[in-house]
Amino acid sequence: MSSAAIAPIALGAGLIGTAVSAAGAYESGQAQSAASAYQAQVVFAVEKLADVYNEARPLLPLHWQEIARNKGLLTLNPDLDAYTNGAEKLLLITARFDRRLIGYFLWVTAPHPHYKHVLTAQEDLHFLLPEYRRGLTGYNLLKAARDAAVAKGAKLLAVREKVGHEHPALWKRLGFAPTDIVYTYAAVKG
């Protein structure tokens, strides 16, 4: 983990105000509700992809294995140059349990190409380790991501989910509404 400061995300009940200082040490805050010890130990923060990427690398194959379609064509091969060159457009929200990276949500922010006065946040990917998908951890990661994008100035947020891995009730609870259906075509089967 980088020694750079991590911007904590202040959310509602059930989360604690925990941040990483410039020295990299966790500073615990008070729980804002009677959340379980498990919930209270999950920390959501905005971090830079460059600072987190090496730590996230072990999660990427797990994420890919779970949700990727057309695995023969879409082998795990991130274009790090594209992410590096567009770093100012990226908004990464991390989920950590006892300092360990357990999940992430990555937005790509940019003005809408049809409505340039509207800053958008397009979900690039989101993942939470399966053993942490209980209670409100997944919901709180999505809420932290939504709130961070809005705090950055995004006025229109869009997320996509793989068929078979949908969680519409969570999105609706967070104020999202279904608007598009995305179809893909793989010219090479696999």
N, C-alpha and C positions, 0 to 999 in steps of 0.2 A: 504494500500500500504506500502511496506517495506521502511525503511529509507535508504536502501542500494542504492548506485549509480546505475543509469540506463544508459546503453550505448546508446547514440542516434545514429540513422542511418542517415548518410548524403546521401540524395537522390538529384535528379535533381530538375528542376523547379517545383514550385507548393507546395513545402514543406518547412517548416521553420526549422531552426536548434534549436530545443527546447530539453532540457534535464532535467532530474531530478537530483538535486544536492544531496550530501550526507545527507543534512538536509531534503530532500524530497520536496523542493519547486521548482516549475517550473520556469525556466529561459528562457524567450522568446528571440528568435533571429529575424532576419529580413527575411521577405518573399523573396524568390529568384525569384519570378515572380509576375504577377498580378493575383494571385490566389484569389478566393473568401474568405471571412472571414471564411466561413464554412470549406473550404479545409485547410486554414492556421491554424486552431485550432486542427486539427487531428495530433497527434504525434505518430510516429512509433519508437519503441525502442526494444533492446534486453534486456530481463529480465530473471530472474531465475524462473522456474516453482514453486519452493517451496515458493518464495516470492509472487507469483501471484495467486496460486491455490484457496485460500479462496475467493478472489475477483472474480475469474472466475467461481466458483461453480454455481451462478445463471444463467450463460449463457449456461452451459452444457445441462440442460434439454431442453432449447429452440433449441439448436443445434441438439440434439438427436431427438426431436419431428419433426423437419424439414426434416432430411435426413435419419434417421435410417430405414432400411428395417427389416423384420422379428422381429418386436417389441416384440412379445411374447418370442422369444428366446434371443434376444439381448437387454435385459433390461439394463438401464444405471447403470453401476457398475464398475467404473474405478479401475484398479489394481494399487493402489498408491505405493505399495511396488516395483513393476516393474519399475515405473517411478522414484522412489527415488533411487533404486539401480543402475539405468542407467543414473542418472542425468548428468554425464559428457558427455554423448552422445546427450543430448537434446539441441536444440537451439530454444528458444521461442522468437517470435517477437510479440509484442503487438501493438494494435492500441488504442489510448486514445483520448477522446474528453473532454476537460475541466477536465482532470485528471481521468475521468471515463473510465474504461475498456469497450470498445465497440467491440473488436475483437481480434483474435489471430491467429497465424500460428505456428505450432509446427513441427520441423524437428527432425528426429532421424539420427544422423550422425554415420558412421562406415565405415571401409574399405570394399570394395566390396568383397563378399565371393569368387568370381571367379578371381578377379583381385585385389589382396590385396594392390597393390601400388596405387589404386584409392580410394580416400575418397569420399563416397557417402552421399547424404542427401536425405532421404526418408520422404516424407510428411506424418505425422501422422494424423493431422487434421487441418482444417482452418475454421474460422467462422467470420462473420461480422454481427452485428445486422441489421435486415432488414431496419430500418429507416436510416441507414448510407450507404446503397447500392445505392448511387446516385453520380453523378459526377465521379471523379477519385479516390474516397476513396478505393474502392475494388481493383482497379488496383494498387494503391500505396501501399496497404498492401502486395499484391503479389510481387511487385517489391522490397519492403523492405525485404521480406522473401528471395527472390532470391539473392539479394545483400549481405545479412547477411551470407547466406550459402557459397557463393563464398568467402567472406572475411574470413570465418573460414577455408577455404582451400578445400572445397568440389569441386570436378571436375565433378561429375555426379549427377544431381538432378532429382528426380522422384516424380511426384504428381499423385494422383488418385482422381477421382471425382465420385460421385454417379450419376447413370443414372437419368436424369431429373433435375440435378443440375449442368450441365456442363457449363463451360465458356471457350470454346476453343479459341475464338478470343483473349481473354486476355492473355492466355498462349502463343499463337503464337506471339503476339505482344512483349512478353517478351523473345522470342527466343526459347521457348520450341517447341518440335515436338511430335506428337503422335507416340508411339513405341510399346505399348503392349495393349492387351485387357484382362481384368481380369474377370474371371467367378467365381461365388461362388455357393456353394451348401449348403443349410441348411437341415440337417438331421431331424431336428425338425421344423415343420412349425409353423408359428405364427406371 
